[in-house]
Amino acid sequence: MPLIAVSAVWAVFWGAWSALLPAVKLELGLSAAQIGAALSAVPIGALPAMALTGRLARGRERRALMAATALFGLTVAGLAAVTGPWQLAAALLLLGAASGALDVTLNLTTGRVERESGRRLFQVVHAAFPVAVIVAAPLAGLARSLGVHTGTVLVVIGLLVAATSLSLPALPVGRGRPAPSGDPRAGHRLWGLALLLGTLAGCVLVIENAVEQWSVLLLEEHRDATPLTASLAPSVYMAALTAGRIAAHTLPPVPLRALYLVAGAGGAAGIALAGLGGGVPLSMAGFALTGLTLGPLVPALLSRAAADDPTGTLVWGVSTVSYTGFVVSPLLVAGLTGPFGLPVALAALGLLGLPLIARFAVIDGESA
């Protein structure tokens, strides 16, 4: 299905990019500080693009997703032409904007197809992302080991992404803009709910980003794992994340209220075990439990948002607000690591499960 393909090729870049970063650093002669500064341009570009794209894309979901996918492919290929730190920062700013636009339009389009077809799609569309990351990262590493230039890999991925956009006209999405609500108070209520649900989803994404960025370092520096063993930690998390989403897709629909409890309790226990477990097997088990229990919640939230609000405002709002979790996560973990150390810093993220458990406690089975 085209939506799964778009999610997958989007992830192919991000999986490959993590494996290509050492080569980019070496080829451009950059310091770690320069790489870090350049990478910060991605969320700076993404957030305003998400806010603007959501406003423009509602009712034009298919065309907006096609344009965002093609633009993302062009920005990926454009990274191949970078020759210095300022060019890299500018290219990543554009890439972040294109990625943010793709994020919002993919969720809006998936939501509209779900509404119009009656099929459950969010879990499987979101499951394609971690699968592609798991596959793309080692393939990019293999390409590096075979001597393939970084620019060549980026151009190939960019062309693949752009080509995938050509499959989107086949999407069965209705034409025309959804009818807006005639009550201005409804818009205020939607944005209030979007802020609440986006914050809850952001709690999940803070933990997800922390596992992706810090799990390898935890195992190498605090569990005496070999580099090869430590490098498997993000894949263990991603595989469990995928399993959770596929299970939620294939099983009979699970009430959103139950998913809040599973994610809050399971995610908190998992990340605490990963941080404080004391050995590689326990930390790996903690990462797996975290991914398995957190995985289904964000797609389920977006699916409910799409069903409850045909205008797309709620999906747009939840997508944009929740993205701040990716922005906050590195700063939060770094800030906690200074006084407490990385194991305690990761374990402390389990406290972010409390708002999810609280949401479970205050809503009924049919509420978001």
C-alpha positions, 0 to 999 in steps of 0.5 A: 500500500502506498502509505506503508511505502512512504513510511518505509522510505522515510525511515530508510533515510533516517536509518541510513543517516545514523550509519552515515554520520561518521563518514559525513563527519570525516569527509567534511572535516567537522568536529563533534560540536559542529555536527551537533550544531548542524543536527539541531537544525532538523527540529528547528526546521521541522516544527514550523513546517509541521504547523504550516503544513497541517493548516494547508494540507487538510482536504488536500491530503493526497496532493500534500503527501505527494508533494511532501514526499517528493520534496523530502527526496530532493532534500535527501539527495541535496545533502550529497552536494554539501561541502562545509558545516554551514552548508550542512546546517542549511541542508539539514534545516531544509531536510527537517522542514521537509521531514516535518511536512511529511510527518504531518501529511502522512498522518493526515492522509492515513487518518482520512483513508481510515475514516473513508475506508473503515480500515485500521491503518495507523498501526501498520503504517507506523510499524513500517518505520522501525522495520525500515530503520532496522534494515537500512542502518546496516545496509548503509554501513555495508555500503560504507565498508564497500567504499561507496561514497556517502553522496552516492548513497544519499542520491540513491535514497533520495531518488527512491523516496521521490519515486515512491511519491509517484504511487500516491495518486492511486490512494483511495482518498475523497476529494474536497475539503472537510466541512469546518465546524460552524461553532468557533468554540469547537475549534478551541476545544479541539486545540485544547484536546490536541495539546493534551493528547500531543503532550501524552504522545510526546511523553512516549517520544521522549523515551523513544528518542532517548533509547535511540540516542543513548542505549548504545552508550549505556551498554558500552560505558556502563555494562561493558558490552562490546561495540557489536553487542551494544549496537544491537540495542536500538534494533532490539527496541525497534523490533519490539516496537514493531511487534507491539504495533503489529499485534495491535493491528492484527488483534481485535481493537484494544480500548485506548484506555487500556493502551494508556495503562499498558504504555504507562506501566510497561514503558516505565518499568522497561526503561527503569529496568534498562537503566538500572538492570545492571547487566546487558541481558537485563538492559536489553530486556528493558529496552524490548519491554519499553518498545513493546508496550509503548509502540501501539499508543501513538498510532492509536492516539492518531487513529482516534483523533482522525475518527473524532475530528473529520476536519483533520485539526486534531491529527495535525495538532497531536502530530505537531505537539508530540514532535516536541518530545524529540526536541526535549529528549536530548536536552532532558537526558543530557541535563539529568546525566550530569548530576546523576549519571546516564543509567539513572537519567534513563531510568528517571524517564520512567516518570513520564509513564505517570501522565499516561497512567493518570489518563487511564484513571480519569477517562472511560473506555471510549474517550481519548 
